[in-house]
Each structure stands twice: as C-alpha cells, then as structure tokens.
C-alpha cells in the first residue's frame, strides 16, 4: 500500500479575521504555508488548526497551520472595487439577458455611445451573442431587459454569491469556518 506524500506546498492556510470569519470567500482567503508560518513567528495570527504535515528547521519542528486567525481585526471594505470579476460574481456568472454562463462579457445598459458610464448601476454580465444582439441600443428600443437590474453590491453581497462557487479543494479543518454545503454540486 503506497501512501501519498503531502508536500508543504499543498498545505495552504485558511485565513480568518479576528472574528473567525474568512477575510474573503471568492477568492477564498488562503496563505501559502510560508506566509502562514511567518505570520505565526511575527505574532500576527493565532493558529486555530493544523495539518499533519510537519516542517523542520535545524532547531525547530512545526506542524503546518491549516487555519489561522488574525490577532487584529481588519474592517472589511463596505463596497468592492468595480472589476470584471466582481461584476461577474455579482451576476452569478450568468448572462443577465438569457441566463447562460458561457462566453461572458459585459454590457452597458445605456450604451457608452449614448453617454452611459462604466458603473455598477449601468453594466451587466452578458454573453457575447446577447451583447452583439443588443449592440448600441437602449434596452427599451430592443425590448431586452436584464433579469436583475444592475446595482452596486456590498462586499457582503459578493461574499454571499461567492459561497455558491466553492473552490475545488476544501480541507476538513476549514469546514467549521465556511458555509458551503460540500455535498451539493454547484
């Protein structure tokens, strides 16, 4: 019977705020084993849980942390930055016109050629075919309205949506701090 050898590189640490909530859900707040160990030695984090993996130095043996919590609370931003990824996350990675999740772009409801701005309340996720179909027209001209009207999301909104898309790897020690149902497929 062969045993799989776990390398330190395959042991990221889940990073929790001082209130034991993840700093971020999507992407999940993870540190490399080196960053986690450095933060332990700088006394910036508490170790909440360990892996079985041990690292050695000439004078020290240490189980790698699997979950750490910050000693000082970091107040999360209320509103996220407007980025392509955050827009797709707000709209749950689906076209707001037809509902598919492939070939995604973004669409200005009021086209830029007509004075529309690139802002949370004017841009929606759209697949390429719907974006091309709408073109430079106003939604009322083509009778093409998004399923959800665009709004500026809060960080909480994006965290809630991010929980719908769990990462491929979730260590057992992380389960108490995350809110995904790993029995269900996304």
Helices and strands as residue ranges (DSSP letters): G 8-10, E 13-16, E 30-31, H 33-41, E 45-56, E 61-70, H 84-90, E 104-108, G 112-114, E 123-127, H 128-134, H 139-142, H 155-162, G 172-177
